[in-house]
Each structure stands twice: as structure tokens, then as C-alpha cells.
Amino acid sequence: MSDPGIEAKLAAVKQAYVASLADKCQAIAELWGNLQQHWSAEEFDALHLIVHGLAGSAETFGFADITRAARRVVDDLRQIEKQPPPAAGWARIDRQLAELLALLEKHQA
């Protein structure tokens, strides 16, 4: 038998997570846009941190699609090792981030 109090708390935690997706979406788009204009190790680290966090947390809340998309981005970010990627790398990361952003928008409250 399930505990309604625990279920309500879990629902509230999931709701807060979903509500945070809008801020994450905005931050990712802003950081990526900034990096495309002017490379910054600090902004790269911030982008990596947000996307890595999504890769690790989204599936916990039932968003396996976000986890998969975020992991693809994290894998590519690791390959460029804080240096601006070559032209093909920019395009690949751009496509993958567009997919991730679309999924974040889809799941927002």
C-alpha cells in the first residue's frame, strides 16, 4: 500500500524539477550562443555542468529521452576538452543541443 504523504512529496519534487527545466533551457541556449561568439573556458564549464546534470538526473524523474540527448552532448563536450571545436564539431554539438532544447521545452510545465 502506498503512502499518500510520500506520493505527494515525490510529486512536488518532480514538479519542482519540471519547473527548473525552463531555466536550464534558457541557460544552455545562452551559454552555447555566447560560446559560438567568443570561446570562454568558464562558460564551457558552466554548459558542461548543466548538461551533465541533466544526463544524471532526468531519467530519475521519468525523462529518459532527455537523459539520452544530454549524454550525447556530454560525450561531444568531453571530446573537445575545453577548446573550441573544429567546424564539424560546432555543427554536431549545435544539432545535439537543438534536440536537447526541444526535449526540455516539450517537458516543461
ABEGO torsion letter per residue (X at the ends): XBBAAAAAAAAAAAAAAAAAAAAAAAAAAAAAAAAAABBBAAAAAAAAAAAAAAAAAAAAAGBAAAAAAAAAAAAAAAAAGGBBBBAAAAAAAAAAAAAAAAAAAAABX
